[in-house]
Amino acid sequence: MPAFMSEFFTQFISLLQANLNVLDLGAGSGRQAIAIAQRGCKVWAVDKNPAKVQHKLITWQTLPIETWLQKPSSTRYDAVLMNNIVQFFSKGWVTGVLIPELAKRTTDRCLFGIRTFFKLPEPAFENSTVLSYWTAQELLSLFPGWKCLHQNQQSAAAADMTGRERLFHNSSIIVQQQ
């Protein structure tokens, strides 16, 4: 795991207490959902691909995020993790649909952690489905009046999912509703 990713996730998970309801949106393989569940949190993991891991505190929903968001939910989340997913949506959809809909499903003092790309990785991804790039300031602007607990923007060399070495440009924030 590249250092910039582990730094963000380590900081996010350190803010979680047992018995919180945590939404891992775009959970992927479930590696982070497992780590959150091991802290004693109830995790709702949403990803369009089938669940890769199982844990008694993780509830998987195998749906695209857009479909999941259209389903009514009575669950209120104390924390939301979006690690490497907002870049796959347009900025208009993220600002006009995703964040407002998620905000309706959160508790007071909710914690949001977002990590994404702020600039094209180098060399460019082949057949990329990346639709948007976000600076840390743009991410913070999604949460006016929220307390910023973490803000970072950096570039780092790391291997991609195919093992190819490239330069990644990432931004991340952790904010808490006041």
C-alpha positions in Angstrom: 0.0 0.0 0.0 1.5 3.4 -1.0 2.5 5.5 2.0 0.1 8.4 1.1 -2.8 5.9 1.1 -2.0 4.3 4.4 -1.4 7.7 6.0 -4.9 8.9 5.0 -6.6 5.6 6.1 -4.6 5.4 9.3 -5.8 8.9 10.2 -9.4 8.1 9.3 -9.6 4.9 11.2 -8.0 6.4 14.3 -11.0 8.7 14.6 -13.5 5.8 14.7 -14.8 4.4 17.9 -16.5 1.1 18.5 -20.3 0.8 17.7 -20.3 3.5 15.0 -22.2 2.9 11.8 -19.7 3.3 9.0 -20.4 3.5 5.3 -17.6 2.3 3.0 -18.7 3.5 -0.4 -16.8 1.9 -3.2 -15.5 -0.8 -0.8 -13.6 -2.8 -3.5 -12.0 -5.9 -2.1 -13.2 -5.0 1.5 -9.7 -4.6 3.0 -10.6 -1.3 4.6 -14.0 -2.5 5.6 -12.4 -5.4 7.5 -10.0 -3.0 9.3 -13.0 -0.8 10.3 -15.0 -3.8 11.5 -12.0 -4.9 13.6 -12.4 -1.6 15.5 -15.8 -2.8 16.5 -17.8 -0.6 14.0 -20.8 -1.9 12.0 -19.8 -1.4 8.3 -22.1 -1.1 5.3 -19.8 -1.9 2.3 -21.2 -0.9 -1.1 -19.5 -1.9 -4.4 -20.7 -3.1 -7.7 -18.4 -6.1 -7.6 -19.2 -9.1 -5.3 -17.8 -9.0 -1.8 -14.3 -10.3 -1.4 -14.3 -10.6 2.4 -16.7 -11.6 5.0 -17.1 -10.4 8.6 -20.0 -10.5 11.0 -20.0 -6.7 11.3 -19.9 -6.1 7.5 -23.1 -5.9 5.5 -22.4 -6.0 1.8 -24.5 -4.4 -0.9 -23.4 -5.5 -4.4 -24.7 -2.6 -6.4 -23.4 0.4 -8.4 -23.2 3.4 -6.1 -25.8 5.3 -8.2 -28.3 2.4 -7.8 -27.6 2.1 -4.0 -28.1 5.8 -3.6 -31.6 5.6 -5.1 -32.7 3.0 -2.6 -34.4 4.4 0.6 -32.4 3.7 3.8 -33.3 4.0 7.4 -29.7 3.6 8.5 -27.9 6.7 9.6 -24.1 6.7 9.3 -21.7 8.1 11.8 -18.8 8.0 9.3 -18.4 7.7 5.5 -15.3 6.5 3.7 -14.9 7.2 0.0 -11.4 6.1 -0.9 -10.6 6.4 -4.6 -14.2 6.6 -5.9 -15.3 10.2 -6.5 -13.0 10.5 -9.5 -15.2 8.0 -11.4 -18.1 10.4 -11.3 -18.6 13.9 -12.8 -18.1 16.8 -10.5 -21.7 17.9 -11.2 -23.1 14.5 -10.0 -20.8 14.5 -6.9 -21.8 18.0 -5.9 -25.4 17.9 -6.9 -26.4 14.3 -6.0 -23.9 12.2 -4.2 -22.9 14.5 -1.3 -26.4 16.0 -0.7 -27.9 12.5 -0.6 -25.2 11.1 1.7 -25.7 14.1 4.0 -29.3 13.1 4.4 -28.2 9.7 5.7 -25.7 10.8 8.3 -25.8 11.6 12.0 -24.9 14.9 13.6 -21.1 15.1 14.0 -20.6 12.7 11.1 -17.1 12.1 9.9 -16.3 12.0 6.1 -13.1 10.8 4.6 -12.4 11.3 0.9 -9.3 10.4 -1.0 -9.1 10.9 -4.8 -6.9 12.1 -7.7 -6.2 15.8 -8.2 -4.3 15.5 -11.4 -3.7 12.8 -14.0 -1.5 10.0 -12.9 1.7 9.7 -15.0 1.9 7.9 -17.3 -1.8 8.3 -18.1 -4.1 5.3 -17.3 -5.0 3.3 -20.4 -8.8 3.0 -21.0 -9.4 5.3 -18.1 -12.9 5.7 -16.6 -11.7 8.7 -14.5 -14.2 11.5 -15.0 -13.0 14.2 -12.5 -10.0 15.3 -10.6 -10.3 17.1 -7.2 -7.9 19.4 -5.3 -8.1 19.2 -1.5 -9.7 22.7 -1.6 -12.4 21.5 -4.0 -13.1 18.6 -1.7 -13.3 20.9 1.4 -15.8 23.1 -0.5 -18.2 20.2 -0.5 -18.6 20.5 3.2 -19.1 24.2 4.2 -19.1 24.8 7.9 -17.6 21.4 8.7 -14.4 21.1 10.7 -11.3 20.0 8.7 -9.4 17.3 10.6 -7.1 16.4 7.7 -6.2 17.9 4.4 -3.4 16.7 2.1 -2.4 17.0 -1.5 0.7 15.3 -2.8 2.4 13.3 -5.5 4.1 10.0 -5.0 5.5 7.2 -7.1 3.8 3.8 -6.7 2.9 0.7 -8.6 -0.6 0.7 -10.1 -2.9 -2.4 -10.1 -1.0 -3.9 -13.0 2.4 -3.4 -11.3 3.4 -0.6 -13.6 5.3 2.2 -11.8 3.7 5.6 -12.1 3.4 9.0 -10.4 0.1 9.4 -8.6 -1.3 12.8 -7.6 -3.7 12.5 -4.7 -5.7 14.7 -2.5 -7.5 13.8 0.7 -9.7 15.3 3.4 -11.3 14.2 6.6 -14.0 16.5 7.9 -16.5 16.4 10.7 -19.9 18.0 10.8 -20.2 20.6 13.6 
